Amino acid sequence: MKRGSAVSVGLSVGISMGILFSVIFCKVLKSYAGIGVGICFGIALGALTFVMFQAYRKKK
């Protein structure tokens, strides 16, 4: 897998998880603080996905 595809997968996972967690935490916390929490989780999961795909690429 090329670096560009790993970046695009990491970004797409990060953005989708950020939106998902923002909506969930806004409903649970009933405040706009959930947006920040969702963005933080999205960045963390996007970076984790990127690292996993980079490790998978080096393994092959």
TATAQUI-V375239 format. One record per backbone hydrogen bond with DSSP energy under -0.5 kcal/mol. NH is the residue of the N-H (numbers start at 1). CO is the residue of the C=O. E is the energy in kcal/mol with one decimal. If there is no record, write none. Layout:
BEGIN
nh=NH co=CO e=E
nh=NH co=CO e=E
END
This chain:
BEGIN
nh=6 co=2 e=-1.8
nh=7 co=3 e=-2.3
nh=8 co=4 e=-2.2
nh=9 co=5 e=-2.3
nh=10 co=6 e=-2.4
nh=11 co=7 e=-2.7
nh=12 co=8 e=-2.4
nh=13 co=9 e=-2.5
nh=14 co=10 e=-2.3
nh=15 co=11 e=-2.8
nh=16 co=12 e=-2.4
nh=17 co=13 e=-2.6
nh=18 co=14 e=-2.1
nh=19 co=15 e=-2.3
nh=20 co=16 e=-2.4
nh=21 co=17 e=-3.0
nh=22 co=18 e=-2.1
nh=23 co=19 e=-2.2
nh=24 co=20 e=-2.4
nh=25 co=21 e=-3.0
nh=26 co=22 e=-2.0
nh=27 co=23 e=-1.8
nh=28 co=24 e=-2.4
nh=29 co=25 e=-2.8
nh=30 co=26 e=-1.2
nh=34 co=31 e=-1.0
nh=35 co=32 e=-1.2
nh=36 co=32 e=-0.6
nh=37 co=33 e=-1.7
nh=38 co=34 e=-2.5
nh=39 co=35 e=-2.2
nh=40 co=36 e=-2.3
nh=41 co=37 e=-2.4
nh=42 co=38 e=-2.4
nh=43 co=39 e=-2.5
nh=44 co=40 e=-2.2
nh=45 co=41 e=-2.6
nh=46 co=42 e=-2.2
nh=47 co=43 e=-2.4
nh=48 co=44 e=-2.2
nh=49 co=45 e=-2.3
nh=50 co=46 e=-2.1
nh=51 co=47 e=-2.3
nh=52 co=48 e=-2.3
nh=53 co=49 e=-2.4
nh=54 co=50 e=-2.1
nh=55 co=51 e=-2.4
nh=56 co=52 e=-2.2
nh=57 co=53 e=-2.0
nh=58 co=54 e=-2.1
nh=59 co=55 e=-1.8
nh=60 co=56 e=-1.3
END
